[in-house]
Amino acid sequence: MARRDGQHHYLDNFITIILALCVFTMLILLVWGLAKGEPVVAAISGVGIVVVIFAGAGASGAPDSLRSQATERTLRTASTTLEYLRGGLAMEGCRAVCQLLLPETCAMAVAITDHERVVAYVGEYEEDFPPGSLISTQATRDVLASGRMQTFSLVRRIDEDAMANLDAGSRLHLMGFMPAGIVVPLSVRDQTIGTLKFYYRDYKDIDHTQYAVAEGFGELLGTQLSFYELERQAQLTAQAEVKALQAQINPHFLFNTLNTIAAFTRTDPMRARSLLREFATFYRQTLENSDSLIPLGREIEQTRRYLTFEHARFGEDRIVEVEHVDPDCRAVMVPAFIVQPIVENAVRHAMREEGVLHIDIHVTREDGDVLIAVADDGVGMEQAAVDAMLAKAEGFSTEEKGTGIALRNVAERLERFFGVGSGVDIVSRPDEGTVVTLRLAAVEGSDPDGADVPEAAGIGNGVQ
């Protein structure tokens, strides 16, 4: 498209020059005919001027038509990409966008990535870059880090460490058939969430037109993704309270707690009264804090209140909870119900039939982020179970039941409030325990020189 537009531009200029010369010549003949008393010459010259003017008008109409068609095509592209990107950087939608954009440029291939992997790739050597492939170009990582558009060529494109991990066929294609390209950041709320990439056979193919086209498409897709994010945020806002309550008011927990209190009314009425008061406070906090930010210290207090009921149910010596919280982290504002669900999962799924369950809560700072780690020395999990929970937490699973739903609720709210880089990580070893780490990205006032999370409850160096 760009080359055709350039050709029409040059043709338009050429025709304009020829027509101007013709008019100038006819004017000279007209003046000469009138001056010399040659009416025939003057008449022919006058008619010629009229003909040239109409011809010029007709010729100038062609570029207007082309521009109209180009405008219509651009609007159609914008409308279509909005429909495709309603699911964000999803594989099918991104592939459709790449298929739509490729004919509009001189590129040999078009790709879209998120922060770590290729989401879609369309064009030559498509089979070498399936969805999910790790990003292998340093230029792409640079754009993700800087948020600035840039071009790359063969000399500076490939990261040596990444190249060493590729098979011979992929390395051959990268080195021999993708010598140049343009990488455009895809930004939402001033955060780069991915890239749009155009690959060319020769660096000379990247002219000002191709650069402008790539930049325009990048801005277009960024706008469409922003629309998606606004819709998603509205949905999260509407659903956050319901999901939080669903995650917290667990029917089994409610039933077991009420049964425990009922049992104490016969054996220890004073403790039953105390538990009932704590129970009322617990659920009042649940209702009041379900859609708000609260100090982290209050969230840990609510977690401690939850353990009061589990101690009453299982016995004081069955669950031992320890906290290691940096003092300046207690005032950090966090979404409610991000620690208590993790502790509840540990009690429900990690406790052995006999013995003590140790739960350690660590809060510290690391490179501007706040890390909250909940570690237990319970039964642990196989890696397959960990992967399944993480998939559910990251939204890659359609299951609507199970432990991962509470984690998904936590992960969604962390990303909502703290942006890209926030989320949940899990490390577990069978018969040793589990560490669930919550990362709150770029929390204001964080100390970049903070220490790492200490080793927790039987899993040395488990927090990542």
N, C-alpha and C positions, 0 to 999 in steps of 0.2 A: 504494500500500500504506500509506504513512504517513498519508494523509488518511483512509483507511478505518479504520485503527487509532485515529486521533483521534476519529472519529465513534463508534466502539464504546466508547471510553473515556468520552466524555461521556454516552452512552446508559446505560452501566453506572452512572455516578454518579446520573443522574436516576432510574433504577429503584430504586436503593438508598434514595434520599430518600423516594420515594412509599411504598415498602414500610414504611419506618420510621414514617411518619405513620399508615399503616393499623394497624400493630401498636399504636402509642400510643393511637389512637382505640378500638380493640377492648379494650385494657386498661382504659380509663376506663369503657366500657360494662359490662365484666365486674365491676369493683368496684362500680359503681352498682347493677347487677342484684342482686349479692349483698347489698349494704347495704339495698336496698329490698324484698328478698324477691321478686324477679322472676326465677324460675328460667328462664323462656323466654329472657329477654334475656341472662341469664348464659350459658346453653347456647349460644345463637347466637354470642355474643361469643367463647366458648372455641373453638368450631368455626372461627370466622373467623380467630382467631390461628393455629390449626394450619394452615389453608389458606394464609395469608399466608406462614408460615414455609417451607412446602413450595414455594410459588411463588418465594420468594426464593432458595431453594436451587437451583431449576431455572434461574432467571435468572442466578445467579452461575456456573452451570455453563457458560453460553455463552461468556463471556470466557475461561474456562479452556480451552475447546475451541479458541477462536481463537488463544490464546497457544500451545497445543500445535501447531496448524497452522503458526503463524509460526516456532516453534522448528524444526519438521521442515523447513520451507522453507529456513531459514537453514543448517541442517546439510547439506541437499542442495546448496545453492549453494556452500558451502565445499568439499564433496567434488568438485563439478564443476569449480570453478575450479582446484583442485589438478591435475586431469587436463589442463586447458587450458594451464596455465602450466608444464608439465614442460619446455617448450623455452625458458623465460625470456620476455623481451619479444619474442616472435615474432609476425609479423603475423596469421596465422590464429588462433592461440590467443588473442591479445588481442582480436581482433574477436569471437570467440565469447564471451569474458568480458563485453564491452560489451553484446552482445545479451542476455546473461543478467541483467545488472544493471539495464538500462534499465527493465523493467517493475516493478522493486522500488522505484522512486523516482517523484517527480513531475517529473523532469527531462525536457526535450525532446530531449536528446542526451547521450551518454556517450562520452568519448574517453580513450585512453591514449597517453602520449608517452614517448619516451626522453629523453636529455639534449638532443637537437637537433631531433627530428622527430616528427610524428604517426605512431604505429604503427598505431592503429585508431581509427575514428570511426563511431558508429552512432546514427542518429536523423535529425531533420529537417535538410535541407540537407547530407546526407551527401556528395553529389557534389562539394561545394566543398572538402572536406577529405580528399583521398585519402591513403592511406599514403605516407609519405615527404615530406609537406608540411612546410615549415619552421615551427617554433613562432613565432607572430606576436604573442602576448600577453605583456606585461610581467609580469603576475601569475604566469604559468607560470614565467618565468625567475626571478622572485623566490622562488618556492617551491623551485625546483631549487637555488638558491643558499643559502637559509636552512634548508631542510628542515622548514619549518613550514606547516601548513595555513592557507589563507586564502580569503576570498570576493572576488569582483570585481564591479564594476558598469560600466556603459557609460562613465562619466566617466574611470575610471582603468585600464580594461582594455587599450586599444589603444596600442601603441607607435607613435609617429608615423613613425619611419623605416621600420618594418615595413609600416605601412599604405601608405606611398608606393610600395612595391614590389608591391602587390596590384592585380589587375585590378578594373575598376569593379564587376563582378558580385559578386566576393568581398567587396569593401569594403562594398557595399550590404547583403549578408547579415550581415556582421559588425556594422555600425552599426545595422541596423534590426531584426534578428531574434535577436540574442544579447545582450540587455542585462545579463545577470547570470550568475554561476556560482560553483562551489566548486572549488578546486584542492587536491588531497590529495597529499602526497609519497608516493612508493613507495620505501621504504628497505630496504636490505640491509646488514647489518654496519655500521650507523650511517652509511651513505653513501646519499644520494638518487640513485637510478638512473633515475628517471622520475616521471611524475605520473598521477593518475587525475582526470579532469575531468568535472563535471556542469554542463550548461548549462540555464538556466531562462528562460522568457519574461518574467518579472517578478522584480525583486529581492525583492518581498514573498513570493514562493513559497519563499524560503530561510528557513524557520523552524528552531526548535531541533531538530525531528524530522529534517528533511532534513540538517541539519548533522551530527547524530549518525549518521544512516545513511551519509553520505559518509565520515565518519571511520572508522566500523566497517568498511566495505568496503575502505578504504585499508589499514587494519591487516591485514585478512584477506589481501588480495593481497600485501602486503609479507611476510607470513608464508609464503605459498605460494612467492613468489620466493626467499625464504631457503632453503626446502627444495630448490628447484631449484639454488641456488648451492652448497649442501652436496653434492648429488649431483655437480654439475659439478666441484667441487674434488676430490672423491674420484676421479673419473675422470681429471682432470688429474694428480693425484698418481700414480695408477697408470700413466698413459701417458707422463709427462714423461721418465722415463729412456729408455724405448724410442724416443720421438720424437727426443730429443736425440741418441741414438746413431745413429738412422737419418739424421738431418741431418748428422752429423759423419763417420761412417765411410762416406764416399761410395766406392762400388766403383771409380769411375774414378780418384779421388784415390789410393786404396790401390794400385791396379794401377800407376799412373804413378810413384808414389813408390818402390815396390819395384823397378820397372824401372830407375829412375834410380840407386838404390843398387847394383843389380846391375852397371850399366854402370861405376860408379866402382870397383868391386872390381878391374876390369882396368886402368883408367887411373890411379886415385888411391886405393889401398887405405886410406890413413890417413883420407881424407875419407869414404870409404864406412863406415869404422868409426864416425866421429863422427856421421854421418847416422843410422846404425843405432841408436846410443845415443839420439839426439834423438827418433827415431821411437818407440822403446820408451817414453821419458818422455812423449811426446805422447799415446800411447794409454793409458798408465797414468793420466794426468791425466783423460783422457776418461772412463774407467771410474769413477774415484774421485769426480769432481765432477758426474756427470750428474744427481744429484737433490739438490744442496746449494747453499747460498749461499757465495760465495767473494769475497774482496776484488777490487775492480775491477782493481787492479794485477796480480793473478795472472791474470785473464782476458786482459788485454792481453799479458802474458808468454806465455800459451798461443797467442795470435794471432801473436806474433812468431816462436814456435817453428814454427807452421804455415808461415809465409813462408820459413823456412829451406829447406823441401823444394821450394817453388816456385822459389826462387832457384837451387837445384841443378838443377832441371829446365829452366828457361828461361834462366838466366844471371843473374848478380848485377846487371847493368845494365838488365835488362828491367822490373824492379819496384822502385820507390823508395817506401818507406813512411816517413812522418813522423808523430810524435806530439806533440800539444799537450794535456797533461793537467794540470788544476789539482792542485797537490800534495795538497790536503786531500780530493780526490775519490778518490785511489788506495785509500783504506781503506773506501770505501763498499761495503757488501755487496750483491752482485748475483747473479742466477742464472747458473750456468755456461753457456757457449756462447751468449752474446748478441752478442758483437763478432766472433768468429772466423767465424761463418757469413756475416756481411755482407761481410767482407773476402774470403772464399772466393768469394762470388758475383761480386765485382768482378773477381777474377782470372779466373774461368771465363767471364764474359760481357762484360766491358768491354774486355779487351785487344784491341788492334789486331794485325794480322799483323806489323807492324813498328813500331818505336818504343818509347818508355818509357811505362809505366803508373805514374802517381803516385797514391799512396793516402795521404790525410791522415786521421788519427784525432784528433778534438777532443773534449775532455770539459770541461764547464763547468757553471755553475749559473745558473738563471733562475727568479726568483719562487718559491723553495722547491723547485723541481724540479732534477733532474740531467739534462743533455742530453748524449748521446753521439752524435756525428756522424761517419760514415764517408763521405768524399768521394773521388771518383776523377775523372780527366780522360779517361775512356775513350770508347767509342762512343756512350754515352747511349741514350735511348729516346724514342719518341713518347709523347704523353700517354695514348693508348689502352692502351699496354703498361703504363704506370705505374698506371692505373686498375685494370687486370686484376690486377696484383700486389697492390695494396692491398685489392681485393675478396677475394682469396684469403687475405691476411694477416688480414683482419677476419672471416673465416669466412663470407663471402657467396658463395663459390664452392665447388662440389662436386668440383672437379678434385683429384686426389690425386697429381699429378706436376707437376714444374716448379719454377722458382726460388721461387715464392711459398710453397711448403710450408715451407722453412726460415724464411722471414719469419713465417709463421703460427705456427710453433713458438715463435719469439722473442716475438711479440706476445702469445700466450696466457700465457706465463710472466711477462711483465712485468705484465700485468693481474692475474694471480694473486697475485704478490708485492707489487705496489705499488698496486693498486686502480684505480678509475675515473680517467681522465685520463692513464693510462700507455698507451704504444703505439708504433706505428711510423709514420713519415711519409717520403714519397719525393718528391724533386724531381729531374727529369732533363730534359736538352736534347740532342737528337740532335747528335752530333759534338762535344759539349762535356763531357759527363760526367754523373755522378749523385751525389746526396747522400742518404744514408739516415740519418734521425735517430731515435734511440731516446729516448723521454721516460720518466723514472722519476719518478712524481708524488710530491710531498711527502716526499722522502727526509729522514729525521731528520738534523738538523745542517746542512741546506742553508742557504746564505746567500741571503736574498731579494734582496739587492742585487747578485747576481752578474751578470757581463757576458754579452752575447749570444755565440752561437757565431761564431767568426771565419769569414770567407770561406774557401772550401775549393777547392783544386785545380781552378781554372778555372771555377767556378760562383759568381760573386759574389752575395752575399745569397741563397744558395740554401737555407739551413737555415731551416725555418719551424716 
